[in-house]
Amino acid sequence: MGRMHAPGKGISQSALPYRRSVPTWLKLSQEDVKDQIYKLAKKGLTPSQIGVILRDSHGVAQVRFVTGNQILRIMKAMGLAPDLPEDLYYLIKKAVAIRKHLERNRKDKDSKFRLILVESRIHRLARYNITKS
């Protein structure tokens, strides 16, 4: 699938391992991983930040292979899910940054155009989230 507002085709992606079993060298149990997710979510981290910390610091390649559930679903079960979806939050954050830039640089036509694109992505994603839930 191609990009929405860019010429790229967007084909490259990371390859997941074929085997979905837990690696033999991983010492953490399912409960240990869920406890780590709980602690990190209490600090206010997003699901993707939690995944990066678990991967880099604790050696958990895929939380789903260990626990059988994704990080966001585990957070929802614990009642710690964020109010806004992560992708929508970061798009809104980007739009705010562009607006702040446009206040200082009123003649920046390219930024004005990019703001329109970002806002249209926000509306499209919000519409999708409303119909999904």
N, CA, C and O atoms as CSV, one atom per row, in Angstrom:
chain,resi,resn,atom,element,x,y,z
A,1,MET,N,N,0.845,-1.179,0.000
A,1,MET,CA,C,0.000,0.000,0.000
A,1,MET,C,C,0.889,1.241,0.000
A,1,MET,O,O,1.866,1.311,0.745
A,2,GLY,N,N,0.552,2.199,-0.823
A,2,GLY,CA,C,1.364,3.393,-0.931
A,2,GLY,C,C,1.084,4.398,0.165
A,2,GLY,O,O,0.165,4.232,0.967
A,3,ARG,N,N,1.886,5.433,0.184
A,3,ARG,CA,C,1.714,6.502,1.161
A,3,ARG,C,C,0.560,7.405,0.732
A,3,ARG,O,O,0.264,7.529,-0.457
A,4,MET,N,N,-0.084,8.030,1.713
A,4,MET,CA,C,-1.245,8.858,1.411
A,4,MET,C,C,-0.842,10.186,0.778
A,4,MET,O,O,-1.408,10.574,-0.244
A,5,HIS,N,N,0.120,10.886,1.364
A,5,HIS,CA,C,0.499,12.210,0.878
A,5,HIS,C,C,1.976,12.271,0.512
A,5,HIS,O,O,2.637,13.279,0.761
A,6,ALA,N,N,2.493,11.206,-0.072
A,6,ALA,CA,C,3.896,11.170,-0.484
A,6,ALA,C,C,4.015,10.229,-1.680
A,6,ALA,O,O,3.170,9.355,-1.867
A,7,PRO,N,N,5.059,10.404,-2.490
A,7,PRO,CA,C,5.169,9.580,-3.696
A,7,PRO,C,C,5.644,8.143,-3.455
A,7,PRO,O,O,5.550,7.311,-4.357
A,8,GLY,N,N,6.149,7.835,-2.259
A,8,GLY,CA,C,6.728,6.513,-2.012
A,8,GLY,C,C,5.696,5.406,-1.998
A,8,GLY,O,O,4.521,5.632,-1.711
A,9,LYS,N,N,6.156,4.199,-2.313
A,9,LYS,CA,C,5.271,3.040,-2.307
A,9,LYS,C,C,5.155,2.423,-0.913
A,9,LYS,O,O,4.154,1.773,-0.609
A,10,GLY,N,N,6.164,2.619,-0.062
A,10,GLY,CA,C,6.086,2.132,1.307
A,10,GLY,C,C,6.082,0.630,1.428
A,10,GLY,O,O,5.283,0.080,2.186
A,11,ILE,N,N,6.958,-0.061,0.697
A,11,ILE,CA,C,6.940,-1.523,0.670
A,11,ILE,C,C,7.792,-2.125,1.781
A,11,ILE,O,O,7.426,-3.156,2.346
A,12,SER,N,N,8.912,-1.505,2.101
A,12,SER,CA,C,9.837,-2.131,3.047
A,12,SER,C,C,9.277,-2.115,4.458
A,12,SER,O,O,8.622,-1.157,4.870
A,13,GLN,N,N,9.539,-3.178,5.189
A,13,GLN,CA,C,9.088,-3.313,6.573
A,13,GLN,C,C,9.960,-4.350,7.255
A,13,GLN,O,O,10.689,-5.094,6.599
A,14,SER,N,N,9.878,-4.392,8.579
A,14,SER,CA,C,10.684,-5.365,9.304
A,14,SER,C,C,10.062,-6.747,9.147
A,14,SER,O,O,8.840,-6.883,9.082
A,15,ALA,N,N,10.905,-7.761,9.087
A,15,ALA,CA,C,10.434,-9.128,8.899
A,15,ALA,C,C,10.281,-9.801,10.256
A,15,ALA,O,O,11.241,-9.881,11.022
A,16,LEU,N,N,9.089,-10.283,10.555
A,16,LEU,CA,C,8.862,-11.017,11.795
A,16,LEU,C,C,9.375,-12.440,11.632
A,16,LEU,O,O,9.308,-12.997,10.537
A,17,PRO,N,N,9.882,-13.032,12.698
A,17,PRO,CA,C,10.339,-14.419,12.593
A,17,PRO,C,C,9.179,-15.361,12.310
A,17,PRO,O,O,8.049,-15.114,12.732
A,18,TYR,N,N,9.466,-16.447,11.589
A,18,TYR,CA,C,8.427,-17.399,11.213
A,18,TYR,C,C,7.886,-18.129,12.437
A,18,TYR,O,O,6.677,-18.315,12.579
A,19,ARG,N,N,8.792,-18.537,13.316
A,19,ARG,CA,C,8.367,-19.253,14.524
A,19,ARG,C,C,7.749,-18.276,15.510
A,19,ARG,O,O,8.324,-17.229,15.810
A,20,ARG,N,N,6.578,-18.629,16.007
A,20,ARG,CA,C,5.889,-17.750,16.946
A,20,ARG,C,C,6.055,-18.216,18.385
A,20,ARG,O,O,5.353,-17.743,19.279
A,21,SER,N,N,6.969,-19.129,18.608
A,21,SER,CA,C,7.182,-19.629,19.967
A,21,SER,C,C,8.156,-18.720,20.718
A,21,SER,O,O,8.887,-17.936,20.112
A,22,VAL,N,N,8.152,-18.837,22.039
A,22,VAL,CA,C,9.039,-18.042,22.883
A,22,VAL,C,C,10.462,-18.574,22.722
A,22,VAL,O,O,10.662,-19.788,22.755
A,23,PRO,N,N,11.462,-17.694,22.547
A,23,PRO,CA,C,12.845,-18.169,22.436
A,23,PRO,C,C,13.284,-18.909,23.701
A,23,PRO,O,O,12.844,-18.580,24.803
A,24,THR,N,N,14.142,-19.899,23.537
A,24,THR,CA,C,14.583,-20.711,24.679
A,24,THR,C,C,15.458,-19.909,25.631
A,24,THR,O,O,15.502,-20.208,26.824
A,25,TRP,N,N,16.155,-18.894,25.124
A,25,TRP,CA,C,17.074,-18.125,25.964
A,25,TRP,C,C,16.361,-17.067,26.799
A,25,TRP,O,O,16.981,-16.476,27.684
A,26,LEU,N,N,15.072,-16.808,26.545
A,26,LEU,CA,C,14.339,-15.785,27.290
A,26,LEU,C,C,13.934,-16.321,28.657
A,26,LEU,O,O,13.218,-17.317,28.757
A,27,LYS,N,N,14.397,-15.652,29.707
A,27,LYS,CA,C,14.147,-16.109,31.077
A,27,LYS,C,C,12.865,-15.534,31.677
A,27,LYS,O,O,12.364,-16.059,32.672
A,28,LEU,N,N,12.328,-14.468,31.090
A,28,LEU,CA,C,11.128,-13.836,31.637
A,28,LEU,C,C,9.893,-14.687,31.364
A,28,LEU,O,O,9.726,-15.229,30.272
A,29,SER,N,N,9.039,-14.795,32.366
A,29,SER,CA,C,7.785,-15.523,32.187
A,29,SER,C,C,6.703,-14.554,31.710
A,29,SER,O,O,6.930,-13.350,31.590
A,30,GLN,N,N,5.537,-15.106,31.445
A,30,GLN,CA,C,4.411,-14.293,30.995
A,30,GLN,C,C,4.018,-13.270,32.057
A,30,GLN,O,O,3.718,-12.121,31.732
A,31,GLU,N,N,4.020,-13.677,33.307
A,31,GLU,CA,C,3.645,-12.767,34.397
A,31,GLU,C,C,4.681,-11.658,34.580
A,31,GLU,O,O,4.324,-10.515,34.862
A,32,ASP,N,N,5.977,-11.999,34.419
A,32,ASP,CA,C,7.028,-10.981,34.532
A,32,ASP,C,C,6.849,-9.891,33.474
A,32,ASP,O,O,6.985,-8.702,33.763
A,33,VAL,N,N,6.543,-10.313,32.251
A,33,VAL,CA,C,6.361,-9.354,31.162
A,33,VAL,C,C,5.148,-8.469,31.440
A,33,VAL,O,O,5.199,-7.259,31.219
A,34,LYS,N,N,4.061,-9.063,31.922
A,34,LYS,CA,C,2.860,-8.276,32.233
A,34,LYS,C,C,3.127,-7.295,33.371
A,34,LYS,O,O,2.612,-6.177,33.359
A,35,ASP,N,N,3.932,-7.709,34.360
A,35,ASP,CA,C,4.300,-6.797,35.449
A,35,ASP,C,C,5.116,-5.618,34.927
A,35,ASP,O,O,4.902,-4.477,35.336
A,36,GLN,N,N,6.059,-5.900,34.016
A,36,GLN,CA,C,6.865,-4.826,33.426
A,36,GLN,C,C,5.976,-3.853,32.651
A,36,GLN,O,O,6.151,-2.637,32.737
A,37,ILE,N,N,5.017,-4.401,31.890
A,37,ILE,CA,C,4.099,-3.551,31.131
A,37,ILE,C,C,3.297,-2.677,32.090
A,37,ILE,O,O,3.096,-1.491,31.826
A,38,TYR,N,N,2.836,-3.255,33.203
A,38,TYR,CA,C,2.054,-2.505,34.188
A,38,TYR,C,C,2.874,-1.356,34.773
A,38,TYR,O,O,2.389,-0.229,34.879
A,39,LYS,N,N,4.135,-1.651,35.155
A,39,LYS,CA,C,4.993,-0.619,35.750
A,39,LYS,C,C,5.268,0.516,34.766
A,39,LYS,O,O,5.208,1.692,35.125
A,40,LEU,N,N,5.572,0.144,33.511
A,40,LEU,CA,C,5.890,1.164,32.512
A,40,LEU,C,C,4.648,1.971,32.123
A,40,LEU,O,O,4.746,3.169,31.859
A,41,ALA,N,N,3.488,1.323,32.086
A,41,ALA,CA,C,2.251,2.038,31.758
A,41,ALA,C,C,1.878,3.000,32.879
A,41,ALA,O,O,1.331,4.072,32.618
A,42,LYS,N,N,2.168,2.627,34.128
A,42,LYS,CA,C,1.902,3.510,35.263
A,42,LYS,C,C,2.729,4.788,35.169
A,42,LYS,O,O,2.301,5.847,35.628
A,43,LYS,N,N,3.934,4.683,34.566
A,43,LYS,CA,C,4.791,5.858,34.388
A,43,LYS,C,C,4.267,6.779,33.286
A,43,LYS,O,O,4.725,7.914,33.158
A,44,GLY,N,N,3.311,6.295,32.492
A,44,GLY,CA,C,2.731,7.118,31.437
A,44,GLY,C,C,3.324,6.890,30.066
A,44,GLY,O,O,3.184,7.743,29.190
A,45,LEU,N,N,3.982,5.764,29.854
A,45,LEU,CA,C,4.582,5.475,28.560
A,45,LEU,C,C,3.532,4.924,27.596
A,45,LEU,O,O,2.559,4.291,28.007
A,46,THR,N,N,3.753,5.181,26.305
A,46,THR,CA,C,2.849,4.677,25.272
A,46,THR,C,C,3.180,3.218,24.971
A,46,THR,O,O,4.264,2.750,25.319
A,47,PRO,N,N,2.260,2.491,24.327
A,47,PRO,CA,C,2.529,1.082,24.014
A,47,PRO,C,C,3.794,0.865,23.184
A,47,PRO,O,O,4.524,-0.098,23.420
A,48,SER,N,N,4.065,1.739,22.221
A,48,SER,CA,C,5.263,1.554,21.405
A,48,SER,C,C,6.532,1.813,22.218
A,48,SER,O,O,7.541,1.137,22.018
A,49,GLN,N,N,6.492,2.788,23.135
A,49,GLN,CA,C,7.653,3.036,23.998
A,49,GLN,C,C,7.889,1.849,24.927
A,49,GLN,O,O,9.033,1.477,25.187
A,50,ILE,N,N,6.808,1.256,25.425
A,50,ILE,CA,C,6.931,0.073,26.283
A,50,ILE,C,C,7.556,-1.069,25.498
A,50,ILE,O,O,8.419,-1.778,26.016
A,51,GLY,N,N,7.129,-1.253,24.249
A,51,GLY,CA,C,7.687,-2.310,23.411
A,51,GLY,C,C,9.170,-2.122,23.159
A,51,GLY,O,O,9.928,-3.092,23.166
A,52,VAL,N,N,9.593,-0.882,22.936
A,52,VAL,CA,C,11.016,-0.596,22.697
A,52,VAL,C,C,11.836,-0.901,23.950
A,52,VAL,O,O,12.915,-1.486,23.856
A,53,ILE,N,N,11.329,-0.508,25.127
A,53,ILE,CA,C,12.054,-0.764,26.379
A,53,ILE,C,C,12.152,-2.260,26.642
A,53,ILE,O,O,13.211,-2.757,27.025
A,54,LEU,N,N,11.050,-2.982,26.438
A,54,LEU,CA,C,11.077,-4.434,26.651
A,54,LEU,C,C,12.039,-5.111,25.678
A,54,LEU,O,O,12.725,-6.065,26.045
A,55,ARG,N,N,12.091,-4.622,24.443
A,55,ARG,CA,C,12.993,-5.210,23.455
A,55,ARG,C,C,14.451,-4.927,23.794
A,55,ARG,O,O,15.285,-5.833,23.773
A,56,ASP,N,N,14.759,-3.658,24.108
A,56,ASP,CA,C,16.152,-3.263,24.290
A,56,ASP,C,C,16.711,-3.645,25.653
A,56,ASP,O,O,17.869,-4.053,25.746
A,57,SER,N,N,15.919,-3.522,26.710
A,57,SER,CA,C,16.436,-3.739,28.061
A,57,SER,C,C,16.205,-5.152,28.581
A,57,SER,O,O,17.004,-5.670,29.361
A,58,HIS,N,N,15.106,-5.778,28.146
A,58,HIS,CA,C,14.746,-7.070,28.724
A,58,HIS,C,C,14.823,-8.225,27.731
A,58,HIS,O,O,14.638,-9.377,28.123
A,59,GLY,N,N,15.090,-7.948,26.462
A,59,GLY,CA,C,15.270,-9.007,25.479
A,59,GLY,C,C,13.987,-9.650,24.995
A,59,GLY,O,O,14.020,-10.760,24.463
A,60,VAL,N,N,12.850,-8.976,25.167
A,60,VAL,CA,C,11.577,-9.524,24.689
A,60,VAL,C,C,11.369,-9.012,23.267
A,60,VAL,O,O,11.063,-7.837,23.060
A,61,ALA,N,N,11.538,-9.907,22.285
A,61,ALA,CA,C,11.430,-9.483,20.892
A,61,ALA,C,C,9.994,-9.122,20.534
A,61,ALA,O,O,9.740,-8.044,19.998
A,62,GLN,N,N,9.059,-10.013,20.827
A,62,GLN,CA,C,7.648,-9.777,20.551
A,62,GLN,C,C,6.840,-10.131,21.789
A,62,GLN,O,O,6.828,-11.285,22.217
A,63,VAL,N,N,6.172,-9.150,22.360
A,63,VAL,CA,C,5.362,-9.380,23.562
A,63,VAL,C,C,4.241,-10.368,23.249
A,63,VAL,O,O,3.861,-11.178,24.094
A,64,ARG,N,N,3.721,-10.293,22.040
A,64,ARG,CA,C,2.607,-11.157,21.649
A,64,ARG,C,C,2.992,-12.636,21.687
A,64,ARG,O,O,2.162,-13.483,22.014
A,65,PHE,N,N,4.240,-12.948,21.356
A,65,PHE,CA,C,4.672,-14.345,21.381
A,65,PHE,C,C,4.759,-14.861,22.814
A,65,PHE,O,O,4.490,-16.035,23.069
A,66,VAL,N,N,5.135,-13.987,23.752
A,66,VAL,CA,C,5.307,-14.401,25.150
A,66,VAL,C,C,3.962,-14.468,25.868
A,66,VAL,O,O,3.660,-15.449,26.547
A,67,THR,N,N,3.151,-13.410,25.713
A,67,THR,CA,C,1.914,-13.315,26.498
A,67,THR,C,C,0.681,-13.796,25.746
A,67,THR,O,O,-0.328,-14.132,26.367
A,68,GLY,N,N,0.746,-13.834,24.433
A,68,GLY,CA,C,-0.424,-14.188,23.646
A,68,GLY,C,C,-1.316,-12.994,23.353
A,68,GLY,O,O,-2.349,-13.142,22.700
A,69,ASN,N,N,-0.936,-11.817,23.822
A,69,ASN,CA,C,-1.707,-10.593,23.604
A,69,ASN,C,C,-0.780,-9.444,23.260
A,69,ASN,O,O,0.405,-9.464,23.596
A,70,GLN,N,N,-1.326,-8.447,22.590
A,70,GLN,CA,C,-0.556,-7.259,22.272
A,70,GLN,C,C,-0.485,-6.351,23.496
A,70,GLN,O,O,-1.275,-6.489,24.431
A,71,ILE,N,N,0.469,-5.424,23.479
A,71,ILE,CA,C,0.698,-4.542,24.627
A,71,ILE,C,C,-0.542,-3.701,24.919
A,71,ILE,O,O,-0.934,-3.557,26.077
A,72,LEU,N,N,-1.155,-3.151,23.884
A,72,LEU,CA,C,-2.324,-2.289,24.092
A,72,LEU,C,C,-3.483,-3.070,24.706
A,72,LEU,O,O,-4.199,-2.543,25.557
A,73,ARG,N,N,-3.675,-4.313,24.285
A,73,ARG,CA,C,-4.762,-5.123,24.852
A,73,ARG,C,C,-4.493,-5.460,26.310
A,73,ARG,O,O,-5.418,-5.507,27.121
A,74,ILE,N,N,-3.236,-5.694,26.643
A,74,ILE,CA,C,-2.877,-5.947,28.045
A,74,ILE,C,C,-3.141,-4.691,28.870
A,74,ILE,O,O,-3.658,-4.771,29.985
A,75,MET,N,N,-2.781,-3.520,28.312
A,75,MET,CA,C,-3.020,-2.259,29.013
A,75,MET,C,C,-4.515,-2.002,29.195
A,75,MET,O,O,-4.938,-1.511,30.242
A,76,LYS,N,N,-5.316,-2.334,28.176
A,76,LYS,CA,C,-6.767,-2.158,28.289
A,76,LYS,C,C,-7.335,-3.053,29.379
A,76,LYS,O,O,-8.220,-2.637,30.128
A,77,ALA,N,N,-6.835,-4.278,29.474
A,77,ALA,CA,C,-7.318,-5.206,30.496
A,77,ALA,C,C,-6.987,-4.697,31.896
A,77,ALA,O,O,-7.741,-4.934,32.840
A,78,MET,N,N,-5.860,-3.997,32.030
A,78,MET,CA,C,-5.459,-3.441,33.326
A,78,MET,C,C,-6.093,-2.072,33.586
A,78,MET,O,O,-5.958,-1.521,34.679
A,79,GLY,N,N,-6.781,-1.528,32.586
A,79,GLY,CA,C,-7.403,-0.217,32.734
A,79,GLY,C,C,-6.430,0.933,32.581
A,79,GLY,O,O,-6.673,2.021,33.103
A,80,LEU,N,N,-5.328,0.710,31.871
A,80,LEU,CA,C,-4.300,1.743,31.713
A,80,LEU,C,C,-4.158,2.213,30.267
A,80,LEU,O,O,-3.164,2.853,29.921
A,81,ALA,N,N,-5.126,1.907,29.431
A,81,ALA,CA,C,-5.033,2.293,28.027
A,81,ALA,C,C,-5.148,3.810,27.895
A,81,ALA,O,O,-5.891,4.432,28.654
A,82,PRO,N,N,-4.432,4.419,26.952
A,82,PRO,CA,C,-4.531,5.871,26.763
A,82,PRO,C,C,-5.903,6.263,26.219
A,82,PRO,O,O,-6.575,5.469,25.560
A,83,ASP,N,N,-6.305,7.500,26.506
A,83,ASP,CA,C,-7.608,7.985,26.044
A,83,ASP,C,C,-7.637,8.117,24.524
A,83,ASP,O,O,-8.585,7.687,23.867
A,84,LEU,N,N,-6.581,8.720,23.977
A,84,LEU,CA,C,-6.464,8.876,22.530
A,84,LEU,C,C,-5.609,7.751,21.968
A,84,LEU,O,O,-4.633,7.355,22.605
A,85,PRO,N,N,-5.945,7.221,20.787
A,85,PRO,CA,C,-5.034,6.272,20.145
A,85,PRO,C,C,-3.692,6.946,19.859
A,85,PRO,O,O,-3.619,8.150,19.611
A,86,GLU,N,N,-2.650,6.148,19.900
A,86,GLU,CA,C,-1.292,6.691,19.797
A,86,GLU,C,C,-1.046,7.401,18.468
A,86,GLU,O,O,-0.438,8.471,18.443
A,87,ASP,N,N,-1.513,6.812,17.361
A,87,ASP,CA,C,-1.285,7.426,16.057
A,87,ASP,C,C,-1.995,8.775,15.937
A,87,ASP,O,O,-1.448,9.719,15.368
A,88,LEU,N,N,-3.202,8.863,16.468
A,88,LEU,CA,C,-3.947,10.123,16.440
A,88,LEU,C,C,-3.272,11.175,17.321
A,88,LEU,O,O,-3.214,12.349,16.957
A,89,TYR,N,N,-2.764,10.750,18.476
A,89,TYR,CA,C,-2.085,11.670,19.390
A,89,TYR,C,C,-0.876,12.313,18.716
A,89,TYR,O,O,-0.678,13.524,18.814
A,90,TYR,N,N,-0.067,11.502,18.031
A,90,TYR,CA,C,1.138,12.048,17.414
A,90,TYR,C,C,0.821,12.911,16.192
A,90,TYR,O,O,1.564,13.847,15.897
A,91,LEU,N,N,-0.263,12.616,15.480
A,91,LEU,CA,C,-0.664,13.496,14.381
A,91,LEU,C,C,-1.117,14.857,14.909
A,91,LEU,O,O,-0.792,15.894,14.329
A,92,ILE,N,N,-1.868,14.848,16.012
A,92,ILE,CA,C,-2.314,16.109,16.614
A,92,ILE,C,C,-1.115,16.908,17.116
A,92,ILE,O,O,-1.065,18.129,16.967
A,93,LYS,N,N,-0.153,16.210,17.710
A,93,LYS,CA,C,1.059,16.866,18.201
A,93,LYS,C,C,1.828,17.523,17.050
A,93,LYS,O,O,2.355,18.626,17.195
A,94,LYS,N,N,1.884,16.830,15.903
A,94,LYS,CA,C,2.561,17.375,14.731
A,94,LYS,C,C,1.827,18.603,14.201
A,94,LYS,O,O,2.463,19.589,13.828
A,95,ALA,N,N,0.496,18.556,14.162
A,95,ALA,CA,C,-0.289,19.691,13.674
A,95,ALA,C,C,-0.105,20.907,14.577
A,95,ALA,O,O,-0.028,22.035,14.089
A,96,VAL,N,N,-0.035,20.687,15.884
A,96,VAL,CA,C,0.187,21.797,16.822
A,96,VAL,C,C,1.559,22.421,16.584
A,96,VAL,O,O,1.704,23.643,16.617
A,97,ALA,N,N,2.564,21.582,16.344
A,97,ALA,CA,C,3.914,22.097,16.089
A,97,ALA,C,C,3.952,22.914,14.797
A,97,ALA,O,O,4.618,23.947,14.736
A,98,ILE,N,N,3.243,22.455,13.768
A,98,ILE,CA,C,3.214,23.204,12.502
A,98,ILE,C,C,2.487,24.534,12.690
A,98,ILE,O,O,2.917,25.556,12.157
A,99,ARG,N,N,1.388,24.524,13.446
A,99,ARG,CA,C,0.652,25.778,13.715
A,99,ARG,C,C,1.533,26.783,14.462
A,99,ARG,O,O,1.528,27.977,14.161
A,100,LYS,N,N,2.284,26.279,15.436
A,100,LYS,CA,C,3.194,27.143,16.194
A,100,LYS,C,C,4.252,27.739,15.264
A,100,LYS,O,O,4.610,28.910,15.386
A,101,HIS,N,N,4.746,26.919,14.336
A,101,HIS,CA,C,5.726,27.385,13.365
A,101,HIS,C,C,5.112,28.451,12.454
A,101,HIS,O,O,5.765,29.438,12.114
A,102,LEU,N,N,3.853,28.241,12.063
A,102,LEU,CA,C,3.196,29.194,11.162
A,102,LEU,C,C,2.905,30.529,11.835
A,102,LEU,O,O,2.820,31.550,11.153
A,103,GLU,N,N,2.752,30.545,13.152
A,103,GLU,CA,C,2.568,31.814,13.857
A,103,GLU,C,C,3.809,32.683,13.742
A,103,GLU,O,O,3.716,33.906,13.638
A,104,ARG,N,N,4.980,32.039,13.761
A,104,ARG,CA,C,6.235,32.782,13.656
A,104,ARG,C,C,6.599,33.073,12.206
A,104,ARG,O,O,7.223,34.095,11.920
A,105,ASN,N,N,6.218,32.190,11.288
A,105,ASN,CA,C,6.600,32.316,9.878
A,105,ASN,C,C,5.341,32.302,9.014
A,105,ASN,O,O,4.964,31.269,8.461
A,106,ARG,N,N,4.707,33.451,8.910
A,106,ARG,CA,C,3.408,33.528,8.237
A,106,ARG,C,C,3.489,33.266,6.737
A,106,ARG,O,O,2.513,32.819,6.135
A,107,LYS,N,N,4.633,33.538,6.134
A,107,LYS,CA,C,4.739,33.399,4.682
A,107,LYS,C,C,5.173,32.005,4.240
A,107,LYS,O,O,5.384,31.774,3.050
A,108,ASP,N,N,5.304,31.099,5.158
A,108,ASP,CA,C,5.746,29.745,4.825
A,108,ASP,C,C,4.580,28.967,4.213
A,108,ASP,O,O,3.801,28.325,4.918
A,109,LYS,N,N,4.481,29.040,2.888
A,109,LYS,CA,C,3.355,28.420,2.184
A,109,LYS,C,C,3.436,26.895,2.221
A,109,LYS,O,O,2.409,26.218,2.282
A,110,ASP,N,N,4.648,26.357,2.185
A,110,ASP,CA,C,4.789,24.897,2.192
A,110,ASP,C,C,4.289,24.309,3.510
A,110,ASP,O,O,3.626,23.273,3.522
A,111,SER,N,N,4.610,24.974,4.613
A,111,SER,CA,C,4.137,24.488,5.910
A,111,SER,C,C,2.621,24.581,6.011
A,111,SER,O,O,1.977,23.730,6.626
A,112,LYS,N,N,2.060,25.616,5.406
A,112,LYS,CA,C,0.603,25.759,5.401
A,112,LYS,C,C,-0.038,24.594,4.646
A,112,LYS,O,O,-1.054,24.045,5.069
A,113,PHE,N,N,0.573,24.235,3.530
A,113,PHE,CA,C,0.081,23.104,2.741
A,113,PHE,C,C,0.221,21.793,3.516
A,113,PHE,O,O,-0.693,20.969,3.528
A,114,ARG,N,N,1.378,21.610,4.163
A,114,ARG,CA,C,1.595,20.373,4.942
A,114,ARG,C,C,0.628,20.286,6.122
A,114,ARG,O,O,0.199,19.195,6.498
A,115,LEU,N,N,0.289,21.431,6.704
A,115,LEU,CA,C,-0.686,21.446,7.801
A,115,LEU,C,C,-2.046,20.948,7.313
A,115,LEU,O,O,-2.735,20.211,8.019
A,116,ILE,N,N,-2.424,21.352,6.107
A,116,ILE,CA,C,-3.690,20.880,5.537
A,116,ILE,C,C,-3.659,19.362,5.382
A,116,ILE,O,O,-4.644,18.686,5.680
A,117,LEU,N,N,-2.533,18.825,4.916
A,117,LEU,CA,C,-2.408,17.373,4.741
A,117,LEU,C,C,-2.486,16.645,6.077
A,117,LEU,O,O,-3.162,15.623,6.193
A,118,VAL,N,N,-1.791,17.172,7.085
A,118,VAL,CA,C,-1.797,16.528,8.405
A,118,VAL,C,C,-3.195,16.571,9.006
A,118,VAL,O,O,-3.656,15.592,9.593
A,119,GLU,N,N,-3.870,17.711,8.858
A,119,GLU,CA,C,-5.216,17.821,9.421
A,119,GLU,C,C,-6.203,16.908,8.706
A,119,GLU,O,O,-7.124,16.378,9.329
A,120,SER,N,N,-6.016,16.722,7.403
A,120,SER,CA,C,-6.910,15.798,6.698
A,120,SER,C,C,-6.669,14.364,7.159
A,120,SER,O,O,-7.607,13.570,7.239
A,121,ARG,N,N,-5.409,14.028,7.464
A,121,ARG,CA,C,-5.123,12.694,8.025
A,121,ARG,C,C,-5.758,12.534,9.401
A,121,ARG,O,O,-6.258,11.461,9.739
A,122,ILE,N,N,-5.737,13.617,10.202
A,122,ILE,CA,C,-6.357,13.571,11.536
A,122,ILE,C,C,-7.855,13.304,11.404
A,122,ILE,O,O,-8.402,12.457,12.111
A,123,HIS,N,N,-8.521,14.030,10.492
A,123,HIS,CA,C,-9.965,13.851,10.324
A,123,HIS,C,C,-10.291,12.453,9.812
A,123,HIS,O,O,-11.263,11.836,10.249
A,124,ARG,N,N,-9.477,11.954,8.884
A,124,ARG,CA,C,-9.705,10.616,8.347
A,124,ARG,C,C,-9.546,9.563,9.436
A,124,ARG,O,O,-10.355,8.640,9.536
A,125,LEU,N,N,-8.504,9.702,10.253
A,125,LEU,CA,C,-8.253,8.734,11.323
A,125,LEU,C,C,-9.322,8.824,12.407
A,125,LEU,O,O,-9.745,7.802,12.948
A,126,ALA,N,N,-9.762,10.045,12.729
A,126,ALA,CA,C,-10.824,10.211,13.722
A,126,ALA,C,C,-12.118,9.573,13.231
A,126,ALA,O,O,-12.829,8.925,13.998
A,127,ARG,N,N,-12.418,9.760,11.956
A,127,ARG,CA,C,-13.622,9.152,11.379
A,127,ARG,C,C,-13.541,7.624,11.443
A,127,ARG,O,O,-14.529,6.956,11.750
A,128,TYR,N,N,-12.363,7.081,11.152
A,128,TYR,CA,C,-12.164,5.630,11.227
A,128,TYR,C,C,-12.341,5.133,12.660
A,128,TYR,O,O,-13.003,4.120,12.888
A,129,ASN,N,N,-11.751,5.843,13.630
A,129,ASN,CA,C,-11.842,5.415,15.031
A,129,ASN,C,C,-13.275,5.468,15.548
A,129,ASN,O,O,-13.674,4.628,16.354
A,130,ILE,N,N,-14.051,6.447,15.090
A,130,ILE,CA,C,-15.445,6.550,15.518
A,130,ILE,C,C,-16.254,5.374,14.968
A,130,ILE,O,O,-17.056,4.781,15.689
A,131,THR,N,N,-16.045,5.039,13.694
A,131,THR,CA,C,-16.806,3.929,13.110
A,131,THR,C,C,-16.356,2.583,13.667
A,131,THR,O,O,-17.151,1.648,13.754
A,132,LYS,N,N,-15.084,2.485,14.044
A,132,LYS,CA,C,-14.555,1.216,14.568
A,132,LYS,C,C,-15.081,0.927,15.966
A,132,LYS,O,O,-15.347,-0.225,16.307
A,133,SER,N,N,-15.231,1.980,16.782
A,133,SER,CA,C,-15.651,1.743,18.170
A,133,SER,C,C,-17.147,1.887,18.356
A,133,SER,O,O,-17.650,1.718,19.466
